[in-house]
Amino acid sequence: LAGVSAGIAADRSFPDDGTLLLEAKPMKGSKRVPILQIESKGAASIDLWCNSVPAQLVVADATITIILGSPTGKQCDPDRMQADEDLLAALQQVVSWRRQDDLLVLQGERSLRFHFSSN
């Protein structure tokens, strides 16, 4: 049973590295959805709808703080730029996380659901 418990606990731990895709439909004219790339020691990068932003994830038990860097200065259509701003605002309000099957759910004023990439 100890081995089974350890396996379950590992499935519930915060991912140390990996690529996660935001659960969202691509915007019109694109196949792109935001991607959260988690690297070692909490370093991360987030590809938004238009731009990208470096981030630092500070995780303690079920709480999380996301410290965002400066986004790239790429110019896109106004809808994509607004979607970037909305997603950045939601990420800054995240206070907790949980794993649910193949999802990482970030909780704040709204839930952001990221699927673990299979490749």
Rosetta constraint file for C-alpha pairs under 8 A:
AtomPair CA 1 CA 5 HARMONIC 6.11 0.50
AtomPair CA 2 CA 6 HARMONIC 6.11 0.50
AtomPair CA 3 CA 7 HARMONIC 6.21 0.50
AtomPair CA 4 CA 8 HARMONIC 6.26 0.50
AtomPair CA 5 CA 9 HARMONIC 6.06 0.50
AtomPair CA 6 CA 10 HARMONIC 6.07 0.50
AtomPair CA 7 CA 11 HARMONIC 6.35 0.50
AtomPair CA 8 CA 12 HARMONIC 6.47 0.50
AtomPair CA 9 CA 13 HARMONIC 6.33 0.50
AtomPair CA 11 CA 99 HARMONIC 7.69 0.50
AtomPair CA 12 CA 98 HARMONIC 7.44 0.50
AtomPair CA 12 CA 99 HARMONIC 5.64 0.50
AtomPair CA 12 CA 100 HARMONIC 7.93 0.50
AtomPair CA 13 CA 99 HARMONIC 7.51 0.50
AtomPair CA 14 CA 59 HARMONIC 7.89 0.50
AtomPair CA 14 CA 98 HARMONIC 7.86 0.50
AtomPair CA 14 CA 99 HARMONIC 7.58 0.50
AtomPair CA 15 CA 38 HARMONIC 7.48 0.50
AtomPair CA 16 CA 38 HARMONIC 6.60 0.50
AtomPair CA 16 CA 39 HARMONIC 6.44 0.50
AtomPair CA 16 CA 40 HARMONIC 5.91 0.50
AtomPair CA 16 CA 41 HARMONIC 7.34 0.50
AtomPair CA 16 CA 42 HARMONIC 7.27 0.50
AtomPair CA 17 CA 37 HARMONIC 7.35 0.50
AtomPair CA 17 CA 38 HARMONIC 4.64 0.50
AtomPair CA 17 CA 39 HARMONIC 4.58 0.50
AtomPair CA 17 CA 40 HARMONIC 6.01 0.50
AtomPair CA 18 CA 37 HARMONIC 5.90 0.50
AtomPair CA 18 CA 38 HARMONIC 5.27 0.50
AtomPair CA 18 CA 39 HARMONIC 6.80 0.50
AtomPair CA 18 CA 116 HARMONIC 7.41 0.50
AtomPair CA 18 CA 117 HARMONIC 7.61 0.50
AtomPair CA 19 CA 35 HARMONIC 6.90 0.50
AtomPair CA 19 CA 36 HARMONIC 5.90 0.50
AtomPair CA 19 CA 37 HARMONIC 4.60 0.50
AtomPair CA 19 CA 38 HARMONIC 6.37 0.50
AtomPair CA 19 CA 116 HARMONIC 6.20 0.50
AtomPair CA 19 CA 117 HARMONIC 5.51 0.50
AtomPair CA 20 CA 35 HARMONIC 5.68 0.50
AtomPair CA 20 CA 36 HARMONIC 5.08 0.50
AtomPair CA 20 CA 37 HARMONIC 6.35 0.50
AtomPair CA 20 CA 114 HARMONIC 5.46 0.50
AtomPair CA 20 CA 115 HARMONIC 5.20 0.50
AtomPair CA 20 CA 116 HARMONIC 4.47 0.50
AtomPair CA 20 CA 117 HARMONIC 5.29 0.50
AtomPair CA 21 CA 33 HARMONIC 6.84 0.50
AtomPair CA 21 CA 34 HARMONIC 6.11 0.50
AtomPair CA 21 CA 35 HARMONIC 4.64 0.50
AtomPair CA 21 CA 36 HARMONIC 6.33 0.50
AtomPair CA 21 CA 114 HARMONIC 5.06 0.50
AtomPair CA 21 CA 115 HARMONIC 5.09 0.50
AtomPair CA 21 CA 116 HARMONIC 6.49 0.50
AtomPair CA 21 CA 117 HARMONIC 6.48 0.50
AtomPair CA 22 CA 33 HARMONIC 6.37 0.50
AtomPair CA 22 CA 34 HARMONIC 5.44 0.50
AtomPair CA 22 CA 35 HARMONIC 6.08 0.50
AtomPair CA 22 CA 36 HARMONIC 7.54 0.50
AtomPair CA 22 CA 112 HARMONIC 7.17 0.50
AtomPair CA 22 CA 113 HARMONIC 5.88 0.50
AtomPair CA 22 CA 114 HARMONIC 4.30 0.50
AtomPair CA 22 CA 115 HARMONIC 6.35 0.50
AtomPair CA 23 CA 112 HARMONIC 7.56 0.50
AtomPair CA 23 CA 113 HARMONIC 5.44 0.50
AtomPair CA 23 CA 114 HARMONIC 5.51 0.50
AtomPair CA 23 CA 115 HARMONIC 6.52 0.50
AtomPair CA 24 CA 33 HARMONIC 6.62 0.50
AtomPair CA 25 CA 33 HARMONIC 6.98 0.50
AtomPair CA 26 CA 30 HARMONIC 6.05 0.50
AtomPair CA 26 CA 31 HARMONIC 5.23 0.50
AtomPair CA 26 CA 32 HARMONIC 5.53 0.50
AtomPair CA 26 CA 33 HARMONIC 5.35 0.50
AtomPair CA 27 CA 31 HARMONIC 7.22 0.50
AtomPair CA 27 CA 32 HARMONIC 7.34 0.50
AtomPair CA 27 CA 33 HARMONIC 7.73 0.50
AtomPair CA 27 CA 80 HARMONIC 7.90 0.50
AtomPair CA 32 CA 49 HARMONIC 6.87 0.50
AtomPair CA 33 CA 48 HARMONIC 7.25 0.50
AtomPair CA 33 CA 49 HARMONIC 6.19 0.50
AtomPair CA 34 CA 46 HARMONIC 6.99 0.50
AtomPair CA 34 CA 47 HARMONIC 5.21 0.50
AtomPair CA 34 CA 48 HARMONIC 4.55 0.50
AtomPair CA 34 CA 49 HARMONIC 5.66 0.50
AtomPair CA 35 CA 46 HARMONIC 5.63 0.50
AtomPair CA 35 CA 47 HARMONIC 5.02 0.50
AtomPair CA 35 CA 48 HARMONIC 6.78 0.50
AtomPair CA 36 CA 44 HARMONIC 7.07 0.50
AtomPair CA 36 CA 45 HARMONIC 6.08 0.50
AtomPair CA 36 CA 46 HARMONIC 4.63 0.50
AtomPair CA 36 CA 47 HARMONIC 6.57 0.50
AtomPair CA 36 CA 114 HARMONIC 7.83 0.50
AtomPair CA 37 CA 44 HARMONIC 5.45 0.50
AtomPair CA 37 CA 45 HARMONIC 5.22 0.50
AtomPair CA 37 CA 46 HARMONIC 6.17 0.50
AtomPair CA 38 CA 42 HARMONIC 6.87 0.50
AtomPair CA 38 CA 43 HARMONIC 6.26 0.50
AtomPair CA 38 CA 44 HARMONIC 4.45 0.50
AtomPair CA 38 CA 45 HARMONIC 6.74 0.50
AtomPair CA 39 CA 43 HARMONIC 5.15 0.50
AtomPair CA 39 CA 44 HARMONIC 5.46 0.50
AtomPair CA 42 CA 56 HARMONIC 5.47 0.50
AtomPair CA 42 CA 57 HARMONIC 4.64 0.50
AtomPair CA 42 CA 58 HARMONIC 6.28 0.50
AtomPair CA 42 CA 59 HARMONIC 7.81 0.50
AtomPair CA 43 CA 54 HARMONIC 7.84 0.50
AtomPair CA 43 CA 55 HARMONIC 6.19 0.50
AtomPair CA 43 CA 56 HARMONIC 4.78 0.50
AtomPair CA 43 CA 57 HARMONIC 6.33 0.50
AtomPair CA 44 CA 54 HARMONIC 6.01 0.50
AtomPair CA 44 CA 55 HARMONIC 4.96 0.50
AtomPair CA 44 CA 56 HARMONIC 5.76 0.50
AtomPair CA 44 CA 57 HARMONIC 6.93 0.50
AtomPair CA 45 CA 52 HARMONIC 7.07 0.50
AtomPair CA 45 CA 53 HARMONIC 5.76 0.50
AtomPair CA 45 CA 54 HARMONIC 4.33 0.50
AtomPair CA 45 CA 55 HARMONIC 5.49 0.50
AtomPair CA 46 CA 52 HARMONIC 5.50 0.50
AtomPair CA 46 CA 53 HARMONIC 5.29 0.50
AtomPair CA 46 CA 54 HARMONIC 6.28 0.50
AtomPair CA 46 CA 55 HARMONIC 7.18 0.50
AtomPair CA 47 CA 51 HARMONIC 6.18 0.50
AtomPair CA 47 CA 52 HARMONIC 4.27 0.50
AtomPair CA 47 CA 53 HARMONIC 6.59 0.50
AtomPair CA 48 CA 52 HARMONIC 5.48 0.50
AtomPair CA 48 CA 53 HARMONIC 7.61 0.50
AtomPair CA 48 CA 84 HARMONIC 5.73 0.50
AtomPair CA 48 CA 87 HARMONIC 7.57 0.50
AtomPair CA 49 CA 80 HARMONIC 5.68 0.50
AtomPair CA 49 CA 81 HARMONIC 7.50 0.50
AtomPair CA 49 CA 83 HARMONIC 6.55 0.50
AtomPair CA 49 CA 84 HARMONIC 5.72 0.50
AtomPair CA 50 CA 74 HARMONIC 7.00 0.50
AtomPair CA 50 CA 75 HARMONIC 7.54 0.50
AtomPair CA 50 CA 76 HARMONIC 6.18 0.50
AtomPair CA 50 CA 80 HARMONIC 5.84 0.50
AtomPair CA 50 CA 81 HARMONIC 6.47 0.50
AtomPair CA 50 CA 84 HARMONIC 6.61 0.50
AtomPair CA 51 CA 71 HARMONIC 6.19 0.50
AtomPair CA 51 CA 72 HARMONIC 5.47 0.50
AtomPair CA 51 CA 73 HARMONIC 6.96 0.50
AtomPair CA 51 CA 74 HARMONIC 5.85 0.50
AtomPair CA 51 CA 84 HARMONIC 7.19 0.50
AtomPair CA 52 CA 71 HARMONIC 5.48 0.50
AtomPair CA 52 CA 72 HARMONIC 5.60 0.50
AtomPair CA 53 CA 68 HARMONIC 6.83 0.50
AtomPair CA 53 CA 69 HARMONIC 5.90 0.50
AtomPair CA 53 CA 70 HARMONIC 5.92 0.50
AtomPair CA 53 CA 71 HARMONIC 4.31 0.50
AtomPair CA 53 CA 72 HARMONIC 6.40 0.50
AtomPair CA 54 CA 68 HARMONIC 6.18 0.50
AtomPair CA 54 CA 69 HARMONIC 5.11 0.50
AtomPair CA 54 CA 70 HARMONIC 7.03 0.50
AtomPair CA 54 CA 71 HARMONIC 7.29 0.50
AtomPair CA 55 CA 66 HARMONIC 6.66 0.50
AtomPair CA 55 CA 67 HARMONIC 5.47 0.50
AtomPair CA 55 CA 68 HARMONIC 4.47 0.50
AtomPair CA 55 CA 69 HARMONIC 5.61 0.50
AtomPair CA 56 CA 66 HARMONIC 5.90 0.50
AtomPair CA 56 CA 67 HARMONIC 5.08 0.50
AtomPair CA 56 CA 68 HARMONIC 6.60 0.50
AtomPair CA 57 CA 64 HARMONIC 6.78 0.50
AtomPair CA 57 CA 65 HARMONIC 5.92 0.50
AtomPair CA 57 CA 66 HARMONIC 4.84 0.50
AtomPair CA 57 CA 67 HARMONIC 6.44 0.50
AtomPair CA 58 CA 64 HARMONIC 5.51 0.50
AtomPair CA 58 CA 65 HARMONIC 5.10 0.50
AtomPair CA 58 CA 66 HARMONIC 6.45 0.50
AtomPair CA 58 CA 67 HARMONIC 7.92 0.50
AtomPair CA 59 CA 63 HARMONIC 5.83 0.50
AtomPair CA 59 CA 64 HARMONIC 4.48 0.50
AtomPair CA 59 CA 65 HARMONIC 6.63 0.50
AtomPair CA 60 CA 64 HARMONIC 6.40 0.50
AtomPair CA 62 CA 96 HARMONIC 5.51 0.50
AtomPair CA 62 CA 97 HARMONIC 5.63 0.50
AtomPair CA 62 CA 98 HARMONIC 6.75 0.50
AtomPair CA 63 CA 95 HARMONIC 5.64 0.50
AtomPair CA 63 CA 96 HARMONIC 4.13 0.50
AtomPair CA 63 CA 97 HARMONIC 6.22 0.50
AtomPair CA 64 CA 94 HARMONIC 6.95 0.50
AtomPair CA 64 CA 95 HARMONIC 5.22 0.50
AtomPair CA 64 CA 96 HARMONIC 5.05 0.50
AtomPair CA 64 CA 97 HARMONIC 6.52 0.50
AtomPair CA 65 CA 92 HARMONIC 7.73 0.50
AtomPair CA 65 CA 94 HARMONIC 6.64 0.50
AtomPair CA 65 CA 95 HARMONIC 5.99 0.50
AtomPair CA 65 CA 96 HARMONIC 7.83 0.50
AtomPair CA 66 CA 91 HARMONIC 6.71 0.50
AtomPair CA 66 CA 92 HARMONIC 6.13 0.50
AtomPair CA 66 CA 94 HARMONIC 7.09 0.50
AtomPair CA 67 CA 92 HARMONIC 7.28 0.50
AtomPair CA 68 CA 92 HARMONIC 7.56 0.50
AtomPair CA 75 CA 81 HARMONIC 7.51 0.50
AtomPair CA 76 CA 80 HARMONIC 6.18 0.50
AtomPair CA 76 CA 81 HARMONIC 6.11 0.50
AtomPair CA 77 CA 81 HARMONIC 6.38 0.50
AtomPair CA 78 CA 82 HARMONIC 6.06 0.50
AtomPair CA 79 CA 83 HARMONIC 6.13 0.50
AtomPair CA 80 CA 84 HARMONIC 6.16 0.50
AtomPair CA 81 CA 85 HARMONIC 6.40 0.50
AtomPair CA 82 CA 86 HARMONIC 6.15 0.50
AtomPair CA 83 CA 87 HARMONIC 6.11 0.50
AtomPair CA 84 CA 88 HARMONIC 6.10 0.50
AtomPair CA 85 CA 89 HARMONIC 6.15 0.50
AtomPair CA 86 CA 90 HARMONIC 6.25 0.50
AtomPair CA 87 CA 91 HARMONIC 6.13 0.50
AtomPair CA 88 CA 92 HARMONIC 6.25 0.50
AtomPair CA 89 CA 93 HARMONIC 6.56 0.50
AtomPair CA 90 CA 94 HARMONIC 6.62 0.50
AtomPair CA 90 CA 108 HARMONIC 7.09 0.50
AtomPair CA 90 CA 109 HARMONIC 7.10 0.50
AtomPair CA 90 CA 110 HARMONIC 6.85 0.50
AtomPair CA 91 CA 108 HARMONIC 7.83 0.50
AtomPair CA 93 CA 108 HARMONIC 5.12 0.50
AtomPair CA 93 CA 109 HARMONIC 6.37 0.50
AtomPair CA 94 CA 106 HARMONIC 6.12 0.50
AtomPair CA 94 CA 107 HARMONIC 5.24 0.50
AtomPair CA 94 CA 108 HARMONIC 4.01 0.50
AtomPair CA 94 CA 109 HARMONIC 7.23 0.50
AtomPair CA 95 CA 106 HARMONIC 7.55 0.50
AtomPair CA 95 CA 107 HARMONIC 5.99 0.50
AtomPair CA 95 CA 108 HARMONIC 5.45 0.50
AtomPair CA 96 CA 106 HARMONIC 5.98 0.50
AtomPair CA 96 CA 107 HARMONIC 5.12 0.50
AtomPair CA 96 CA 108 HARMONIC 6.93 0.50
AtomPair CA 97 CA 104 HARMONIC 7.02 0.50
AtomPair CA 97 CA 105 HARMONIC 5.51 0.50
AtomPair CA 97 CA 106 HARMONIC 4.52 0.50
AtomPair CA 97 CA 107 HARMONIC 5.77 0.50
AtomPair CA 98 CA 104 HARMONIC 5.98 0.50
AtomPair CA 98 CA 105 HARMONIC 5.33 0.50
AtomPair CA 98 CA 106 HARMONIC 6.82 0.50
AtomPair CA 99 CA 103 HARMONIC 5.66 0.50
AtomPair CA 99 CA 104 HARMONIC 4.70 0.50
AtomPair CA 99 CA 105 HARMONIC 6.10 0.50
AtomPair CA 100 CA 104 HARMONIC 6.43 0.50
AtomPair CA 100 CA 105 HARMONIC 7.21 0.50
AtomPair CA 102 CA 115 HARMONIC 5.85 0.50
AtomPair CA 102 CA 116 HARMONIC 5.80 0.50
AtomPair CA 103 CA 113 HARMONIC 6.35 0.50
AtomPair CA 103 CA 114 HARMONIC 5.48 0.50
AtomPair CA 103 CA 115 HARMONIC 4.65 0.50
AtomPair CA 103 CA 116 HARMONIC 6.22 0.50
AtomPair CA 104 CA 113 HARMONIC 5.91 0.50
AtomPair CA 104 CA 114 HARMONIC 5.15 0.50
AtomPair CA 104 CA 115 HARMONIC 6.46 0.50
AtomPair CA 104 CA 116 HARMONIC 7.49 0.50
AtomPair CA 105 CA 111 HARMONIC 6.54 0.50
AtomPair CA 105 CA 112 HARMONIC 5.72 0.50
AtomPair CA 105 CA 113 HARMONIC 4.58 0.50
AtomPair CA 105 CA 114 HARMONIC 6.32 0.50
AtomPair CA 106 CA 111 HARMONIC 5.66 0.50
AtomPair CA 106 CA 112 HARMONIC 5.09 0.50
AtomPair CA 106 CA 113 HARMONIC 6.42 0.50
AtomPair CA 107 CA 111 HARMONIC 4.69 0.50
AtomPair CA 107 CA 112 HARMONIC 6.59 0.50
